[in-house]
């Protein structure tokens, strides 16, 4: 009986420890948040300005992998946008933002994507439809809100459409302002673009 009790206690401690690791920030020895990025030398841990939860860490890694798979030359740009838009899914109301806007102008999920934007991406990349049961507006919107990984897949393709490989600064500005709006902004100094590039530098330094 003592052996059974001892094994139960050990198992309980292991479960509690694992649960704590999954919910607590991922810290380095110095207490600085880290995320994995890929370099020519292989995966590396890089410092970020804020502590990351396990969920944030995993989504940043996923964003890098998807961007690289899609052919984005500097995949950490997508990671930077993910941090800028929702702190990698760790800010209040990131599921649905712009609640004072009319429904068509609201933003959804990890990368704060409009329904119209997602539908445009799906026209150019119909393979993303394989993740849906139907292509109704309601399901696309629900998928953007509830499926962080699919949201990131859509955002990565959108960056390609914006020309992230040809003119990254303009593409990042356009992600926030639209292509028409980006023409009236100085991408070198526009606050959104400089903030994304700050995250990019942290992820690649």
C-alpha positions in Angstrom: 0.0 0.0 0.0 2.9 2.4 0.8 4.4 1.7 -2.6 1.1 2.6 -4.3 0.8 5.8 -2.3 4.4 6.7 -3.1 3.9 6.1 -6.8 0.7 8.2 -6.7 2.5 11.1 -5.0 5.3 11.0 -7.6 2.9 10.9 -10.4 0.9 13.8 -9.0 4.1 15.9 -8.6 5.1 15.1 -12.2 1.6 16.2 -13.5 1.7 19.4 -11.5 5.2 20.2 -12.7 4.2 19.7 -16.3 1.1 21.9 -15.9 3.2 24.6 -14.4 5.7 24.5 -17.2 3.0 24.8 -19.8 1.3 27.8 -18.2 4.3 29.7 -16.9 6.6 32.0 -18.9 9.5 30.3 -20.7 12.6 31.9 -19.2 16.3 31.6 -19.8 18.8 31.4 -16.9 18.9 35.2 -16.9 15.1 35.6 -16.8 14.9 36.8 -20.4 12.2 35.5 -22.7 13.3 33.4 -25.6 11.9 32.1 -28.8 13.3 29.7 -31.3 14.3 30.9 -34.8 16.0 29.1 -37.6 19.4 30.2 -39.0 21.7 28.7 -41.6 23.4 27.0 -38.7 20.1 25.5 -37.4 17.6 26.4 -34.7 18.7 29.0 -32.1 17.1 30.5 -29.1 16.9 34.3 -29.3 16.0 36.9 -26.7 12.7 38.8 -26.7 11.8 41.8 -24.7 9.0 40.2 -22.7 8.4 36.8 -21.0 6.6 34.3 -23.2 4.0 31.8 -22.2 4.4 28.3 -23.7 1.5 29.1 -26.1 3.2 32.2 -27.4 6.5 30.4 -27.8 4.9 27.6 -29.8 3.0 30.0 -32.1 6.1 32.0 -32.8 7.9 28.8 -33.8 4.9 27.8 -35.9 4.8 31.2 -37.6 8.5 30.9 -38.6 8.0 27.4 -40.0 5.0 28.4 -42.1 6.6 31.6 -43.4 9.7 29.6 -44.4 7.6 26.9 -46.0 5.7 29.6 -48.0 8.9 31.0 -49.3 9.2 34.2 -47.3 12.9 35.0 -47.4 13.0 36.4 -43.9 10.4 34.4 -41.9 10.9 36.4 -38.7 9.0 39.3 -40.3 5.9 37.1 -39.8 6.9 36.5 -36.2 7.3 40.3 -35.8 3.8 40.9 -37.1 2.5 38.2 -34.8 4.0 40.0 -31.8 2.8 43.4 -33.0 -0.8 42.3 -33.7 -1.6 40.2 -30.7 1.6 39.7 -28.7 1.5 36.2 -30.1 -2.1 35.7 -28.9 -1.5 37.3 -25.5 -3.4 40.6 -25.4 -7.0 41.3 -24.4 -9.6 41.1 -27.1 -7.2 39.7 -29.7 -9.9 37.2 -30.8 -12.1 40.0 -32.1 -10.7 43.6 -32.3 -12.3 46.8 -33.6 -15.6 46.2 -31.9 -16.6 49.8 -32.5 -16.2 49.2 -36.2 -18.9 47.9 -38.5 -18.7 44.1 -38.7 -16.9 44.1 -42.0 -14.1 46.3 -40.6 -13.4 44.1 -37.6 -10.2 42.1 -37.1 -9.9 38.5 -36.1 -7.4 36.3 -34.3 -3.7 35.9 -34.0 -2.8 38.2 -36.9 -5.8 40.5 -36.8 -7.2 39.6 -40.2 -10.3 41.0 -41.7 -12.9 38.6 -43.3 -12.5 40.3 -46.7 -8.7 39.9 -46.5 -9.0 36.2 -45.7 -11.5 35.7 -48.6 -9.1 37.4 -51.0 -6.2 35.2 -49.8 -8.4 32.1 -50.3 -9.0 33.1 -53.9 -5.3 33.2 -54.6 -4.4 30.2 -52.4 -7.4 27.8 -52.6 -5.4 25.0 -50.9 -6.2 26.8 -47.6 -9.9 25.8 -48.2 -9.0 22.2 -47.3 -8.9 23.2 -43.7 -12.6 24.3 -43.9 -15.8 22.2 -44.1 -17.5 25.0 -46.0 -16.4 28.3 -47.5 -19.1 30.3 -45.9 -18.3 33.7 -44.4 -19.4 32.4 -41.0 -17.0 29.5 -41.0 -14.1 31.6 -42.4 -14.6 34.1 -39.6 -15.0 31.4 -36.9 -11.8 29.8 -38.2 -9.9 33.1 -38.0 -11.1 33.6 -34.5 -10.6 30.1 -33.0 -7.8 28.5 -35.0 -4.6 30.4 -34.4 -2.5 28.2 -36.7 -4.9 28.6 -39.6 -5.0 32.3 -39.0 -1.2 32.4 -39.2 -1.3 30.4 -42.5 -3.6 33.0 -44.0 -1.4 35.8 -42.7 1.7 34.3 -44.2 0.1 34.0 -47.6 -1.2 37.6 -47.3 2.3 38.8 -46.7 3.4 37.1 -50.0 0.6 38.9 -51.8 1.8 42.2 -50.4 5.3 41.6 -51.8 7.2 40.9 -48.5 10.1 39.4 -50.5 10.4 42.4 -52.9 9.8 45.4 -50.7 9.5 44.3 -47.0 9.0 47.7 -45.5 6.2 48.6 -47.8 4.6 45.2 -47.4 4.7 45.5 -43.6 3.1 48.9 -43.8 0.5 47.6 -46.2 -0.3 44.8 -43.8 -1.5 47.5 -41.4 -2.8 50.2 -43.8 -3.7 48.3 -47.0 -1.8 48.9 -50.2 -3.6 52.1 -51.0 -2.9 53.5 -47.5 0.7 52.4 -47.6 1.4 54.8 -50.5 0.7 57.8 -48.2 3.1 56.6 -45.5 6.8 56.7 -45.1 7.6 53.1 -44.5 11.0 54.0 -43.0 9.4 55.9 -40.1 5.8 54.6 -39.9 5.2 53.5 -36.3 3.7 50.1 -37.1 6.5 49.2 -39.5 9.3 50.3 -37.1 7.7 48.3 -34.3 7.5 45.1 -36.4 11.1 45.6 -37.4 12.1 46.0 -33.8 10.7 42.6 -33.1 12.3 41.3 -36.2 15.7 42.5 -35.0 15.2 40.9 -31.6 14.4 37.6 -33.2 17.3 37.6 -35.6 20.1 39.2 -33.5 
